[in-house]
Amino acid sequence: MDIYIDESIHERANFIVLAAVCAGQDDIRLASEALSQCGFVPGRDEFKSSMTMSGNKHAQDLRERFREIIGGCKIAIGVCAVNERHQLMALAARISEAVSSHDPAKKRTVHLDQGMKRQPITLPNGYLLNADCDSKAVIGIQVADCCAHFIATMLLGELGLFTKMVPARRVYPENEGDLELAWELWASIRYALAGSEPIGPVDDDGDYEPLLKPFGLVLSDGCDERVVEVAEKRFGSVWVGCIH
């Protein structure tokens, strides 16, 4: 796996999300195929979370294809305040450290999107830095862009700043009514967010409750207290048991 990192900036809520998507060659191949099959030309066109989605079936289909790919990867998250934008590369290094604790190979390339201000950083031993990536050429950055948007949507939902609803049958086929899109997004990629260390109690049979530590969650000291609170609530543990 390599690590692809991109950001999603939300000034009204005073946070920036960095999403680090740990993806293998097969995942990148699937992303390239998804671009082609959704009417885009890899290397010339790209997915951008800022694209107009309303009435744009090609973009909507590509976003859903990327969501499927993201769900099969592993995701680490960093969150900082908007005024810490000049420190995103340092936050990316901290996320890489968190990922390395799960990484037996200890040899990865960390790809960063263009625009992150250069600063001296130290990556885990065996990790290589590929900064200033052109997302048209490095498709994994496009996947990270999509992922960062999803994570930011979940945070906005927890903050009460995003309330879009979707049909409940998208998660619960037998149910009528609606549920929050932010929650549906979480449900669809929660396994990618989960690490391997249990944190739930043990039952009478000696089995752990299906609650795991996150694969990686790094919060900067500059984050608003409310942002820290909701980030820890949504991402500080990951339920991997049944939700149906």
N, C-alpha and C positions, 0 to 999 in steps of 0.2 A: 504494500500500500504506500501511496504518497499522500501528503496532506495539502489540501487546497483551502485557502483562507480568503474570504471576502467579507465586506462589512455592509451593514444596513444602518443608516443614520436617521434618527428621529428627534428633531429639535424640540417639537412640542412636548415630548416626554423626557427630554434631556438624557437620552441614552444612545449609545452606539453598540450594536451587536456585531461581534466577530464570530462567524461560523467557520469551524475547521472541519472539513469533510475528509475523512480518511477513506480513500477509494483505491481500488485495485485496477489493473489494466482492463479487466472485463467490464468494470463499471464505466470507465472512460469510453470504451468501445460502444457500450449501450447508449451512452449520452450522445456520441457522434451519430449513431444510427437513428436515435430519436430526432435529432436535428433534421436529418435528411428526410425521414418519414413524415415529419410535420411540415415540410415545405421550405426548410431553411437549407442553406449551403454551408457546411462546416468550413471554417477558415475565412469565410466572407461575412456570413451572418452570425448572430449570437443571441442567446437568451439574455434578456435584461429584465429584472423584476420591475423596473420602471416602465416597461412597455405597456401600451394601452391594451387591456385585456377585454374590455367590453366590446362585444361584436367581433372579436378577433379569435376565431376558432383555432387557427394554427398556433397562436401563442398560448391559448388555454390548453390545447392538447399537449404542447411541449412542456408546460408547467406541470401537468399531471404525470407525464412520463418521467420527468425529473424527480417528482415526488416519489415515485416507485423506486427509482434508483437510489435516492437518498435513504429510503427506508431499509435498504440492504447494505448500507455503509455503516460507519461509526461516526458520531458527531461529538465534538467538543465545542464548548461555548465560552466566549469571553464577553463581558459587558463593561463599558466604561461610560463616563459622562461625555457630552458633546465637546466640552472645552479640553478634553484629553485626546482629541483627534490626532495631534502631533505625536502621540505616544503609542499609536496602534501597532507599530512594529514590535515594541517592547511587550505589549499585551499578547501579540502573536507568539512571541518567544515563551511567555509564561504558559500559554495554551499548549505549546509543543512539549514543554516539560511535563504537563499533566498527561498528555498522550503517551509520552515515553514510559510512564509507570505501568502502562498496559502492554508494552511493546517488547516482546521477546527478541525480535530481530535487531532492534536498536540501530537501524539504518534506514533512514527515510529522507526524501526531499520535501522541503516545505516551500510551497509555491504561494507567493503573495501577489495580490492584484496590484495593478498600477495605481499610483496616487498615494500610497502609504509613505509618509515622510521617512527618509532614511535616518537611522540612528544606530549606534553601536549596540549589538545584542549578542548574546551567547546562546546557542542552541544546544540541546543534549548531544553528548558524544555520538558521532556517527550520523548526525542529521546535517543535511546540506541545505543552504538557502538559495532559492531562486526567486529573487525580488523583481518588481516592476513587470509582472507578467501581462502580456497582451491577452485578454480573455478570449478574443477571437481565435487565437492560436492555441491557448491552453484551455481546453474545454472544461477541465475540472474546476476552473475558476467560475465558469458559468453555473455549474452545479452548486458551488459554494454561495454564489449570489442568490440563487433560488432558496437555498437553505437558510441563509441569513434573513431573508425576507420572511420565511415561515416562522423562525424563532422570534423575530421582532413582532410579528402579528400576535403570537402567543403572549408576549410580554404586554403588548398594548391591550389585549383582552383582559389580562389579570389586573391591569391598571384601570379598567373601565373605559378605555379610550377607543375600543374597537368592539362593536357589538353586532356585526353581521351574522345572520342566522342562515342555516342551510337545512334541507330536509333531513330529519332524523334517520330515515331509511338508508341514507348513505353509510351509516355505521350499524344501525339496528334495522335489518330488512323488514321486520314485522311491525315496526313502530310507526305511528303517525306523528305529526307535529314537527317541531324544529329543535335544533341544538346549535350551540355557538360554533362558528367556523374555526375559531382559535382552538377550541377543544378538539374538534375533529382533526385538525392538523396535528395536534399533539398525539392523538390516538394512532394516527397513521405512521408516525415516525418514532414512537416511544422506544421501540427496541434498539433503534440506532443511537438513542440518547443514553442508553443504559450501559453501565460498566458490568463487572462480573462479581462485585463484592456485595453480599447481602447485608442489609441493615435492619430488616424486620425482625420481629421476635420469632422464637422457635416454638412450634406447636408440640402437643403431647407425643407425636410420633417422631420428633426430632427433626422435622422439616422446617426450613425457614419460610416465613411469609414471603410472597413473591414481590419484594420491594428491594431495589438495588441502588447502590450509589451511582451517581452520574458517571459517564465515560470521562467527562471533563467539564468543570464549571469554574471559571476564574472571574472574580468580580474586583474591579479596581477600587482603590480607597476613595476615589473621587465620585463614585456613584451616589446619587441621592438615596437616602435611607429607604424611601418607599420603593425605589427600583430594586434595591438589594432584597427587600422583604418579598416582593412578588417573584423575583428571579429564583430565590431559594425555595419559595413555595412551589413553583411550577417545575423547576429543574434540579432542585437539591436532592431529590430522590425520584426514582422512576418505578412506577407500578408495572410489572410485567405479567400479572395474573390476568384472568379473564375479565373483560369489561362488558360481556354480553349477558 
